[in-house]
Amino acid sequence: MHNIALVYVALYPLLKQCAVDRGYALAIQGSMKRDMDLVAVPWDKDTATPDGLVTAMAEKIGGIANLQHEDKHTNPHGILSYTINFWDNTYIDIIIVQPKQQIHG
């Protein structure tokens, strides 16, 4: 059995740079025993859409972003949930606080 947490730790700087470049702060949440849980929060005035952020992250690590509405769930606080699949059934769950201008139009 391998320690998948080491893979997630190695990927984090790449994912964080994707987030920063698109106006988000990024944090790790959880133990990383089974998957990597991330939280992205809008930080700059101009931010990418949540779909745009997740797509960029998936491309950066060679993964596949699940953007279909049946795979994306919205909670009551305007937080979107996504999954990025990559490398032999390994995945990243990411929740994104929607930028204010995207919630209110």
Stockholm file with secondary structure:
# STOCKHOLM 1.0

chainA/1-105         MHNIALVYVALYPLLKQCAVDRGYALAIQGSMKRDMDLVAVPWDKDTATPDGLVTAMAEKIGGIANLQHEDKHTNPHGILSYTINFWDNTYIDIIIVQPKQQIHG
#=GR chainA/1-105 SS CCCHHHHHHHHHHHHHHHHHHTTEEEEEESCCSSSEEEEEEECSSSCCCHHHHHHHHHHHHTCEECCSTTTCEECTTSEEEEEEEETTTEEEEEEEECCHHHHHC
#=GC SS_cons         CCCHHHHHHHHHHHHHHHHHHTTEEEEEESCCSSSEEEEEEECSSSCCCHHHHHHHHHHHHTCEECCSTTTCEECTTSEEEEEEEETTTEEEEEEEECCHHHHHC
//
